Amino acid sequence: MADPHAPVASDAHGAPGETHASTEAEHGSGGGLPQFEFQHWGGQIVYLVFLFVALYLLIAKIFAPRMRRVFDEREQTISQAVSDARSVQAEAQGQAEAAQAELAEARATARRTAGAAKARVAEDVARRQAEQEARLAERVGEAEGRIAAMRDKAMAQVDAVASDTTQAIVEKLTGKAASAAELNAAKGAA
């Protein structure tokens, strides 16, 4: 039986079988991929184990710790930023509440101050009004006293004026002067 993998003799013109034969001679076996030939598996397994160990050591000892450190720093930075933001928010909330309390206290103080000022002004106005009324009552009393004195004085003079007027009228009408007794009698009758 002829070996199908055996080199084929070629003629001088280079028959098509010649190319196939030279390729088989170079690879040392009959067709297919060299990775699937048993004779190369030992070296491939050694290279595979060597590359796996080298990549494992690079990843385990260099890349993974660096990545873990970066992730940890990132997580720590984020958690610190969130914590800072919460504390700032709580502080701002506290300041806002304190400001609201101060504002309410200021409003209450302003109301009390305004009420006190209003009371002082009302008291001052009432006091001044009372003083004005007292002065006015005093002036009215003085005026009434002067009027009463003037009235009394005028009334006292009314008798004299009435006597003089009566005497003048009697003289004009009768042509002679009336006596004091006649005047008193006429005044009593009136």
C-alpha positions in Angstrom: 0.0 0.0 0.0 1.3 3.4 -0.9 1.8 6.0 1.8 -0.5 8.9 1.1 2.0 11.2 2.9 5.0 10.0 1.0 6.6 12.5 -1.3 5.5 12.2 -4.9 8.1 12.1 -7.6 7.9 15.0 -9.9 8.7 15.3 -13.5 10.8 18.0 -15.0 8.0 20.4 -15.5 6.9 20.6 -11.9 3.7 18.8 -11.7 1.1 19.9 -9.2 1.9 17.2 -6.7 5.4 18.7 -6.3 4.1 21.7 -4.3 2.2 19.5 -2.0 5.1 17.3 -1.4 7.5 20.1 -0.5 5.0 21.6 2.0 4.6 18.3 3.7 8.4 17.9 3.8 8.8 21.2 5.5 6.3 20.5 8.2 7.3 17.0 8.8 3.9 15.6 8.7 0.9 15.2 6.6 -1.6 18.2 6.3 -3.5 20.0 9.1 -2.6 22.6 11.7 0.6 22.0 13.6 -1.0 23.1 16.9 -3.1 20.0 16.8 -0.2 17.6 16.3 0.8 15.7 19.4 4.5 16.3 19.1 4.1 20.1 19.6 1.7 19.8 22.6 4.4 19.5 25.2 6.0 22.8 24.3 2.7 24.5 23.9 1.6 23.4 27.4 4.8 24.6 28.9 4.4 28.0 27.1 0.8 28.1 28.2 1.6 27.4 31.8 4.5 29.9 31.8 2.3 32.6 30.2 -0.6 31.8 32.6 1.7 32.0 35.7 3.4 35.2 34.4 0.0 36.8 33.7 -1.4 35.6 37.0 1.6 37.0 38.9 1.3 40.4 37.0 -2.4 40.6 37.6 -2.3 39.3 41.2 0.8 41.2 42.4 0.8 44.4 40.3 -2.4 45.3 38.5 -5.1 44.0 40.9 -3.6 45.8 44.0 -3.3 49.0 42.0 -6.9 48.7 40.8 -8.0 47.7 44.3 -6.2 50.8 45.7 -7.7 53.0 43.0 -11.2 51.6 43.8 -10.7 52.0 47.5 -9.4 55.6 47.1 -12.4 56.3 44.9 -14.8 54.8 47.4 -13.2 56.6 50.2 -13.2 59.9 48.3 -16.9 59.5 47.4 -17.8 58.5 51.0 -15.8 61.4 52.4 -17.5 63.8 49.9 -20.9 62.4 50.9 -20.1 62.7 54.6 -18.8 66.3 54.1 -21.9 67.2 52.1 -24.2 65.8 54.8 -22.3 67.6 57.6 -22.4 70.8 55.5 -26.1 70.3 54.9 -26.7 69.7 58.6 -24.7 72.7 59.5 -26.6 74.8 57.0 -29.9 73.5 58.3 -28.8 74.4 61.8 -27.8 77.8 60.7 -31.1 78.3 58.9 -33.0 77.2 62.0 -30.9 79.6 64.2 -31.5 82.4 61.7 -35.2 81.7 61.8 -35.2 81.7 65.6 -33.2 85.0 65.6 -35.6 86.4 63.1 -38.6 85.4 65.2 -36.9 86.8 68.3 -36.1 90.1 66.5 -39.7 90.3 65.3 -41.0 89.8 68.9 -38.5 92.3 70.2 -39.6 94.8 67.5 -43.2 94.2 68.4 -42.5 94.7 72.1 -40.4 97.8 71.4 -43.1 99.2 69.1 -45.7 98.5 71.7 -43.6 100.1 74.4 -42.9 103.1 72.2 -46.6 103.4 71.3 -47.5 103.2 75.0 -44.9 105.9 75.9 -46.2 108.1 73.1 -49.8 107.5 74.2 -48.8 108.2 77.8 -46.9 111.3 76.7 -49.9 112.5 74.6 -52.3 111.9 77.5 -50.0 113.7 80.0 -49.6 116.7 77.6 -53.3 116.7 77.0 -54.0 116.6 80.7 -51.5 119.5 81.2 -53.1 121.5 78.5 -56.6 120.8 79.9 -55.4 121.8 83.4 -53.9 125.0 82.0 -57.0 125.7 80.0 -59.2 125.0 83.1 -57.0 127.3 85.1 -57.3 130.0 82.5 -61.0 129.5 82.2 -61.3 129.7 86.0 -59.2 132.9 86.0 -61.3 134.3 83.2 -64.5 133.4 85.0 -63.1 135.0 88.2 -62.3 138.2 86.2 -65.7 138.1 84.6 -67.4 137.6 87.9 -65.3 140.5 89.4 -66.1 142.7 86.4 -69.8 141.7 86.6 -69.9 142.4 90.4 -68.1 145.7 89.7 -70.5 146.5 86.9 -73.4 145.5 89.0 -72.1 147.8 91.8 -71.9 150.5 89.3 -75.3 149.7 87.8 -76.9 151.2 90.8 -74.9 154.4 90.5 -75.4 154.5 86.7 -79.1 153.8 87.2 -79.3 156.6 89.8 -77.4 159.0 87.6 -79.5 158.0 84.5 -82.7 158.3 86.5 -81.7 161.7 87.8 -80.8 162.9 84.3 -84.0 161.7 82.9 -86.0 163.2 85.7 -84.2 166.5 85.2 -84.8 166.5 81.6 -88.5 165.7 81.9 -89.3 167.9 84.9 -86.6 170.4 84.7 -85.6 170.1 88.3 -83.2 167.6 90.1 -84.6 164.6 92.0 -83.6 164.1 95.5 -81.8 161.0 96.8 -84.9 159.8 98.7 -87.0 160.1 95.6 -84.4 158.1 93.6 -84.3 155.3 96.3 -88.1 155.1 96.3 -88.1 154.8 92.6 -85.4 152.1 92.7 -87.2 150.2 95.3 -90.4 150.3 93.3 -88.6 148.9 90.3 
